[in-house]
Structure formats: C-alpha cells, structure tokens
Amino acid sequence: MRRIEPFFPLAHGVPRVDDRRVLSGIVYVIRNGLQWKDAPKAYGPHKTLYNR
C-alpha cells in the first residue's frame, strides 16, 4: 500500500463545516431575525448557513 500512496489524489477544497455548528447558526439567525450575511463568523460562512 505504501508504494502506491504517492499516486492517490490529494484532498482539494475547503473542509466541511461541522453540522452541529451550522445548525446552531441557523437557529441563531432565525431567533434573532437576522439576515444570513449578518450571522457571526463562529457559525461558519453565511452562504453555508443559507444553503443547508
């Protein structure tokens, strides 16, 4: 296996945001009547909150 590992594709893109954190962000936005773009960065990107 070690001989072929160099030929495996490398990971690309941004790591997925934790689902629990995103759900907390969605609840926060709804409870406080905010727009998605006004969500705190601690919950992940606002686009992620909106899409999920």
Backbone hydrogen bonds, N-H to C=O, Kabsch-Sander energy under -0.5 kcal/mol:
donor,donor_aa,acceptor,acceptor_aa,energy
4,I,1,M,-0.9
5,E,1,M,-1.1
7,F,4,I,-1.7
8,F,5,E,-1.8
22,V,18,D,-2.1
23,L,19,D,-2.6
24,S,20,R,-2.1
25,G,21,R,-1.9
26,I,22,V,-2.4
27,V,23,L,-2.4
28,Y,24,S,-2.3
29,V,25,G,-2.4
30,I,26,I,-2.3
31,R,27,V,-2.8
32,N,28,Y,-1.9
33,G,29,V,-0.6
33,G,30,I,-0.7
34,L,29,V,-2.0
38,D,35,Q,-1.6
39,A,36,W,-1.6
43,Y,40,P,-1.6
44,G,41,K,-1.8
48,T,45,P,-0.6
49,L,45,P,-1.8
50,Y,46,H,-2.2
51,N,47,K,-2.5
52,R,48,T,-2.0
